[in-house]
């Protein structure tokens, strides 16, 4: 009895230290990436301004141009980047744990493609329907429709084979890609849609942050409630059922939450791929497969990764962030295919 308690205590200490380090890295990331851009802002000026705004300290006189650059231009896109990275990493962690497949992520399943179709549809047909809420609302409807379409096509009896689900998701994603191409063909404002689809934070502002922050954190909390259920499902669906878990119901609920949090991420910044694929694996190496720590750690790592990716995009002349993540993600996906061919899975 003593040894298991000691092992659990050591694991808890390890988890705690990992979270402390990640939070420290996150704080440093916010300061350092705020400094990066066409106009360099010294980190001490950033710390002083943020401390003054948060009423943590009295700042000396700070140039007005720094005040505008930090608070109105860079911080909104950094905070939005954190929220989007958190959302995509959480969705990827959820889907990989749900289907016990290292290649599951919102884009492979088709959720992000459905959200993109809904968002572009709102840009073409429904401008101003719900003001700034139009795009996230339509993105959510598109993601939900795609999720239930893929779910019902892949369903065999009362079960959903994982391989069938992934193949169905890829097929539906290809079809939705054709729909997006058609909408771009008939669109009058092709330029804005094209750049939105490549993914980026050029238009980030505090209004978008306010709309995004509450749904993201509520959805993250609701997903986290199922962490123990996902841990049990890693042992096998039969084992989870013997523990009193309604596996098919959990699948439906988590698919809905994954669709919702993905749609929230996609609606304002466009399609940024591979974050939900890469980040869960990196985090699993740090903390292991236990979803009780994997979810919060993946959320932090995803946010940090995407903020630094956006900083790199600024240095490269405002290159779309989706291009940079694809450079990281595509080779990683090929690596996962090679591992799967050898019969190895990340757990």
N, C-alpha and C positions, 0 to 999 in steps of 0.2 A: 504493500500500500504506500510505503514511503517513497519508493523509487518513481512511481507514476506521478506523485505529487511534486517531486523535485523536477522531473522532466517537464511537467506543465508549467512550473514556476519559471524555469529557465527559458521556455518558449515564450512565456508572457513577457519576460524581461527583454528578450530579443525583439519581439514585436514592438514593445514600447520604445526601444532605442531606435529601431528603424523609422518609426513614425516621427520621433523627435528630429532625427537627421533629415527626413524628407520635408518636414515643416521648416527647418532652418534653411534648407536648399531652396524651398519655395520663396521664403522671404528675401534671400539673396538674389534669386531670379527676378523677382519683381523690381528690385532696385537696379540691378545691372542691365536688364533689358529696357527699362525706362530710359537709361542713359544712351542707348544705341539709336542712331538715326542720322539724318542729314545734319542736324544740329546736335552736337554732343553736349549732354548735360552732366556736370560732375555729380557722382553719387552722393557726396556730402550735401549738396544742394537738394537732392531728391529726398534724402532722409530728413533734412530739416523741414522741408515743405510738408511732407507727409506727417511728421510729428506735430507740426503746428496745426494742420487740418484735423488731426485726431485728438488735439488738445493734450498731447503727451509732453510737449515742450514748447517753449517760446522761440520762434525762429527769428533770425536776424532778417534784415531787408533782403528780399530775393527779387531779382530782375523780373519784370512783368512778363517778358517773353518766355522765361522758364515756367512761370505759373501757367500760362496758356498751353505750352507744349506738353507739360507733364499732365495737367488735370483734364484738358479738353481733347488732346490728340492721342497721347500714348497710353495713359492709364485705362481709358475705356477699351481699347483693343487688347490690352494685356489681360484685363479682368474677363473680357469676353472670350479670349483665348483659353484662360483657365477653365471657364465654364464649359466650353466646347470640348476641350481635352478631357475633362472630368466625365462628360456625358458619353463620348465615344468609347473611352476606356471602360467605363462601367457597363455599357451595352455589350462590348466585346467580351468582358469577363463573364457577364451573365450568360451569353449565348454559348461560350466555350464550356462553361460549367454545366449548362443545361443539357447540351448534346454530347459532352465529353469528346469534343473534337477540336483539335488545335487550329483548324482553319475556319472555324465559325466566327463571323463578325457581321456587323450591320450591313456591310456592302455585299458580302458573299450571299447572305440570306435574302437580299433584295430590299430590305427595309429602307435603306438610304436612297435607293433609286426611286422607290415609291414616294418618299418625302420630297425628293427633288422634282418629280413630275408635278406633285401638288403645288409646290412653291412656284415653279415656272408657270403653271396654269394660272395661278393668282396674279402673276406679273403681267400676263397677256390678257386675261379675260376679266379679272375682278379687281382692278386698281381702286383702292380706297374703300372696298366693300366693308371692311371692319377697321379701316384706317391702318395703323401700324401692325395690328393683330392679324390682318388678312393672311400674310405669308405664313406665319407659324401655324395658324388654324388650318390652312389648306395643306401644309406640309404634314401635319398630324393626320388629317384625313387620308392623304395619299399613303402614308406609312402604315396606317391601320388597315386600309384596303389591301395593300400588298401583303401584309403579314397574314391576314386571314385567307387570302387567295393562295399563298404558298402553303399555308397550314392545311387547307382543305384538299389541295391537289396532292400533297405528299401523304395525306392520311391513308392508312391501310387498315381497314376495320376500325378498331378503337386505338390503334397505336400509330406512331409516326417514326418510321425508320430514319435514322440520322442521315445516311447516305442519300436516301430519296429526298429528304428535305433540302440538303445542300445542292443537289442537282436541280431540284425544282427552283430553288432560289436563284441559281445561276441562269437558268432558262428565262425566268421572269425578269431578271435584271437586264438580260439582253433585249427582251421585248420592250421593256421600259426605256432602254437606251434608244431604240428606234423611235419610240413616241417622243422622246426629248429632241431627237434629230429633226423630226417632222415639225415640232413646235418652233424650233429654231429656224427652220426653212421658211415658215409662214410669218415669222415675227418681223415687225417693223424695226424694233430696237434690238437688233441681233447682238450688238456690241456688249450691252449690259448683261444680257442673259449668258453670253459666252464666258465673260469674265466671272460671273457669279458661279457658273458650273465648275470653273477651275478652282474655286475656293480661295478665300482670302479675307482679311480683316480691314480692308481699306476704308469701308464705310462705317466702322464700329463707332457707336456713340453710347452715352449713358442711358438713353431711352431703350435701346436694345438690351442693355445689361439688366435694366429693371424688369423688362418683360421675361427675360430668360432665367434669372436667378432663382425665383421662387419655384417654377415648375421643375427645374433641374434638381434642386435640393430635396423637394418633396418626393420626387420620383426616386432619387438615390436612396432616401430613407426607406421607402416602400420596398425597393429591391433588397436592401440590406436585411430587412425582416426575414427574408427567405434564405439567408446565408446558411443556417443549419440544415435546411431542407436540401440545398444544393450539395452540402457536404455528405449528406446521407445518400444522395443520388449518385455521387461519385463511386460509391460501393456497388452500384447496380440498382436498377429500378425495382427488382424483386425485393431486395434488401430494404429499400426505402419504403415500399408498401407494407412490409412486415412491421415497420416502425410507425405505421399509421399515417403515412404521407400519401395524399392523393396525387400521384405523379402527373397524370394528364391535366389535372386542374392547375397544378403548379406551372406546368409548361405553358398553358394558355395565359395565365396571369403574368408570368415573366416575359412572354413574348409581347404582350400589350405594353408593359412597362418599358421594355427595350425599344419598342417602336416609338413610344412617347418621348423618351429621353433623346433618341436619335433625331426625331423630327424637330425637337427644340434646338438641337445643335446645328442642324442643317439649314434651318429656315433663314437665318440672316447671313451666314458666312459661306454657303454653298457646299459642294461635295468635297470633303477632305478625307481621303481614303487612308486605310491601313493603320490608323491610330488604334482602332479597336482590335486589330490583329496583332500588332507588335507589343503594345504596352502590357497586356496580361501576361505574356511570356517572360518579359523582363522582370516584372514584379514577382512572378511565381518563383523565379530564381532567388529573389531576395527574402521572401517570407514564407514560401511553400504554398501548398494548394488550399489551405484552410480559408474559406471565403469570409470568415469573420474578420480577418486581417487583410485578405486579398482585395476586397472591395475598397476600403479606404486608402490602402497603399496604391492600388492601381489608379484611383481617382487623382491622387497627388502626382504620381509619376506622369499620367496622361496630361495633366495641366501644365506641369513643368516642361514636358517635351514639346507641347504645341506652342507655348510662349517662346521658347528658344527657337523653334522653327520659324515663327513669325518674325523674330528678331533677325534671323538669317535672311529671310525674304526681304526685309527692309534694307539690309546691307547689299543685296543683289539687285537693287533698283525696283523694289516692290514686286518681285516675282510672286506669282500665285503660290500660296502655301501648299495647295493640293499637288503641285508639281514636285515640290521638295519631299513631301511625305511619300509620294509614289516612288521616288528614287530610293528611299529607305525601305519601303514596304514591299515592292515587287521582288527584289532579291530574297527578302525574308520569306515571302510566300513560296518561292521556289525551294528554299531550304526546307520549309515545312513539308512540301510535297515529297522531297527526297527522304526525309525522316519517316513520313507515313509509308512510303514504299518499302522501307526497311522494317516496318511494323512497330515503330516507336511513337509514343504519344507523350505529350507534356501533361503531367498530372501533378 
